[in-house]
Amino acid sequence: AAGSYEEAKTRFISGLRKMVRILGPDHEEVSLIQEMLGDACARLGEVKEAHGQYQLARQNLQEKLGRHDRNVTRIMVSLGGLYFDSGNYSRALKYHASILELRRENLDDDHPDVLESVEKNMEVHEAMVARALSMNDHEMALFHAREIIWLALSSETYEPEVDKDEVLDLVQDVQNSYSEACVENKEDAKSRTYYNQAKKMLKQAGGSTNVDELSAMMDNVAGILLKEKKTDSARKCYEEKLDFLERHQVDDNTLMCNTLRKLGSLSNKCGRYEDAIAYQQKAMKIYEVDRD
């Protein structure tokens, strides 16, 4: 395969020289041959040479056709791909983010070119999450995971191609990993902050939210608050959990009972005795219905 690309490169160089002599260096056809030469160099792993040819082609076409022209953005996609394949994710992201912005200025969100850019950006962010986690840089992994979920949730028309549940799983894994690292380092406040961010992003997902995951996330937040001796804040966290369970009509009596009992206990500790009795009575009713 490398031999065929070497041959293609030789032919493109020869053709480019002829076209420059006949049409001049600024002709659109010359730029298109430069693009193809860049493709051949990229296939051969010649990043620097490919970059040079792509840039010459892009700059010339942009001067003549404008920065929104499909030929221009196509070459920018190639530049992003060139750096992604070579492992230079930061530079790849720079190009793909710029292309997405350009395309969204003139095209609808469901246009194939916009959807392509969304996919390319998510691909780069996913690679950067993996790299950050391999280096135990949880904060950077969290940043890129949040970018992924933003792209997925802001691209509703891309539903068939973007599996939001998978995106949420990825974000939750990163959040949990970071939060657990904070717990190990006794950084309770910081851990609580990131658990809360995870909770917020899970809620953003709407219908695809997993009740068990979100309930566990709220338990984690409340547990950290109790370690910090913030009993009333923990109580409010369980109130939020109860509200969530009731609004989503969760059919899990054990989960509901445990939440009500916890609320009863915390309300009692906070001196909210009437609330404590009400929660415990409600839990008892559910328990009796379950037993019957």
C-alpha positions in Angstrom: 0.0 0.0 0.0 2.8 2.4 0.8 4.3 1.8 -2.6 1.0 2.9 -4.3 1.0 6.1 -2.2 4.6 6.8 -3.1 3.6 6.4 -6.7 0.6 8.7 -6.3 2.8 11.3 -4.5 5.3 11.3 -7.4 2.5 11.7 -10.0 0.8 14.5 -8.0 4.1 16.4 -7.7 4.6 16.0 -11.5 1.0 17.1 -12.2 1.3 20.0 -9.8 4.4 21.4 -11.6 2.6 21.2 -15.0 -0.6 22.9 -13.6 1.4 25.7 -12.1 3.1 26.4 -15.4 -0.1 26.3 -17.4 -2.6 27.9 -15.0 -0.5 29.8 -12.5 0.1 29.0 -8.8 -3.2 30.6 -7.6 -5.6 28.7 -9.8 -8.3 26.6 -8.0 -7.3 23.4 -9.9 -3.7 23.8 -8.5 -5.1 24.0 -5.0 -7.1 20.8 -5.5 -4.0 18.9 -6.7 -2.1 20.3 -3.6 -4.9 18.8 -1.5 -4.5 15.4 -3.2 -0.8 15.6 -2.7 -1.4 16.3 1.0 -3.6 13.2 1.2 -0.9 11.1 -0.3 1.7 12.5 2.2 -0.7 11.9 5.1 -1.1 8.3 4.1 2.7 7.9 4.1 2.9 9.4 7.6 4.7 12.5 6.3 2.8 14.9 8.7 4.9 18.0 8.1 4.8 17.8 4.3 1.1 16.9 4.3 0.4 19.9 6.6 2.3 22.2 4.2 0.3 21.1 1.1 -3.0 21.2 2.9 -2.3 24.8 4.2 -1.3 26.0 0.8 -4.5 24.6 -0.7 -6.7 26.0 2.1 -5.2 29.5 2.0 -5.6 29.9 -1.7 -9.1 28.5 -1.8 -10.2 30.6 1.2 -9.0 33.8 -0.5 -11.0 33.0 -3.6 -14.1 31.2 -2.2 -14.4 32.4 1.4 -13.9 30.5 4.6 -17.3 28.8 4.6 -16.8 27.1 1.2 -17.1 23.3 1.4 -13.7 22.8 -0.3 -12.1 24.9 2.4 -13.7 23.2 5.3 -13.1 19.8 3.7 -9.3 20.5 3.8 -9.6 21.7 7.4 -11.2 18.3 8.2 -8.2 16.6 6.6 -5.9 18.8 8.7 -7.7 17.7 11.8 -7.6 14.1 10.8 -3.9 14.4 10.0 -3.1 15.4 13.6 -5.6 13.0 15.2 -3.9 10.1 13.4 -0.5 11.3 14.5 -1.7 11.5 18.2 -1.6 15.3 18.4 -5.1 15.6 19.8 -4.8 19.2 20.9 -4.0 20.4 17.4 -6.7 18.1 15.9 -9.3 19.6 18.3 -8.3 23.1 17.3 -9.2 22.4 13.6 -12.3 20.3 14.3 -13.7 22.9 16.8 -13.1 25.7 14.3 -14.9 23.7 11.5 -17.9 23.0 13.7 -18.2 26.7 14.5 -17.9 27.7 10.8 -20.5 25.1 9.7 -23.0 26.0 12.3 -22.8 29.7 11.2 -24.4 28.8 7.8 -25.9 25.3 8.1 -28.8 23.7 10.0 -27.9 21.4 12.9 -29.1 18.4 11.0 -26.9 19.1 7.9 -24.5 16.2 7.2 -21.5 18.5 7.4 -22.5 19.7 10.8 -23.1 16.2 12.0 -19.7 15.1 10.6 -18.1 17.9 12.7 -20.0 16.9 15.8 -18.7 13.3 15.4 -15.1 14.4 14.7 -15.1 16.6 17.8 -16.5 13.8 20.0 -13.9 11.4 18.7 -11.1 13.7 19.6 -12.5 14.4 23.1 -12.9 10.7 23.7 -9.3 10.1 22.8 -8.3 12.9 25.2 -10.4 11.5 28.0 -8.5 8.1 27.6 -5.1 9.8 27.5 -5.9 11.9 30.6 -7.1 8.9 32.6 -4.0 7.0 31.6 -2.0 9.8 33.1 -4.2 10.0 36.2 -5.2 13.6 35.2 -8.8 13.3 36.3 -9.5 17.0 36.1 -8.5 17.1 32.4 -10.5 13.9 31.8 -13.5 15.5 33.4 -13.2 18.6 31.2 -13.2 16.5 28.0 -16.0 14.3 29.2 -18.1 17.3 29.9 -17.4 18.5 26.3 -18.6 15.1 25.0 -21.9 15.3 26.8 -22.4 18.9 25.7 -21.9 17.9 22.1 -24.3 14.9 22.5 -27.0 16.8 24.3 -26.8 19.9 22.1 -27.2 17.8 18.9 -30.7 16.4 19.2 -30.9 15.6 15.5 -27.9 13.4 15.8 -29.8 10.9 18.0 -29.3 7.8 15.8 -25.5 8.2 15.7 -24.9 9.4 19.3 -25.7 6.9 22.0 -26.4 9.3 24.9 -26.5 6.4 27.4 -22.9 5.5 26.4 -21.9 9.2 26.7 -23.5 9.4 30.2 -21.7 6.2 31.2 -18.4 7.7 30.1 -19.0 10.9 32.0 -20.2 9.1 35.1 -17.1 6.9 35.1 -14.8 9.9 34.8 -16.8 11.8 37.5 -16.7 8.8 39.9 -13.0 8.2 39.2 -12.2 11.8 40.1 -14.5 11.9 43.1 -13.0 8.7 44.5 -9.5 10.1 44.1 -10.6 13.2 46.1 -12.1 10.9 48.8 -8.8 9.0 49.0 -7.0 12.3 49.4 -9.5 13.4 52.0 -10.7 16.3 49.8 -14.4 15.9 50.7 -15.6 19.3 49.6 -13.9 18.8 46.2 -15.4 15.3 45.8 -18.8 16.6 46.7 -18.5 19.3 44.0 -17.8 16.8 41.3 -20.5 14.4 42.4 -22.9 17.3 42.2 -21.7 18.0 38.7 -22.2 14.4 37.7 -25.7 14.6 39.2 -26.5 17.7 37.2 -25.3 16.2 33.9 -27.3 13.0 34.5 -30.4 15.1 35.0 -29.7 16.9 31.8 -30.2 13.6 29.9 -33.9 13.6 30.7 -35.6 10.4 29.6 -32.4 8.5 29.3 -31.5 9.1 32.9 -30.9 5.9 34.9 -32.7 6.2 38.2 -30.4 3.9 40.1 -27.3 5.8 39.0 -28.8 9.2 39.9 -30.1 7.9 43.3 -26.6 6.5 44.1 -25.1 9.8 43.1 -27.3 11.7 45.5 -26.5 9.2 48.3 -22.8 9.9 47.6 -23.3 13.6 48.0 -25.4 13.2 51.2 -22.8 10.8 52.6 -20.0 13.4 52.1 -22.1 16.1 53.6 -22.6 14.0 56.7 -18.9 13.4 56.9 -18.5 17.2 56.9 -21.1 17.4 59.7 -23.5 19.3 57.4 -26.6 17.4 58.5 -29.2 19.9 57.3 -27.6 20.0 53.8 -27.6 16.2 53.7 -31.3 16.3 54.6 -32.0 18.7 51.7 -30.1 16.3 49.4 -32.4 13.5 50.4 -35.4 15.8 49.9 -34.2 16.4 46.4 -33.8 12.6 45.9 -37.4 12.0 47.2 -38.7 14.7 44.9 -36.9 13.1 42.0 -38.3 9.6 42.8 -41.9 10.9 43.1 -41.8 13.0 40.0 -40.5 10.1 37.9 -43.0 7.7 39.6 -40.3 5.2 40.4 -41.8 1.8 41.1 -39.2 0.7 43.6 -40.7 0.5 47.1 -37.5 -0.5 48.8 -35.7 2.5 47.4 -38.6 4.8 48.3 -38.8 3.4 51.9 -35.0 3.7 52.5 -35.1 7.3 51.3 -38.1 8.2 53.5 -36.5 6.5 56.6 -33.2 8.4 56.0 -35.2 11.6 55.7 -37.0 10.8 58.9 -33.7 10.2 60.7 -32.1 13.3 59.4 -35.2 15.5 60.1 -35.2 14.2 63.7 -31.5 15.2 64.1 -32.2 18.6 62.7 -35.1 19.2 65.2 -37.8 18.9 62.5 -39.8 16.5 64.5 -43.1 16.8 62.6 -41.4 16.1 59.3 -39.6 13.2 60.9 -42.8 11.6 62.0 -44.5 12.2 58.6 -41.6 10.6 56.7 -41.5 7.6 59.0 -45.3 7.1 58.7 -45.1 7.3 54.9 -42.4 4.7 54.9 -44.4 2.5 57.1 -47.4 2.7 54.8 -45.3 1.6 51.8 -43.8 -1.2 53.9 -47.3 -2.4 54.9 -48.6 -2.3 51.3 -45.5 -4.3 50.2 -46.0 -6.9 53.0 -49.7 -7.4 52.0 
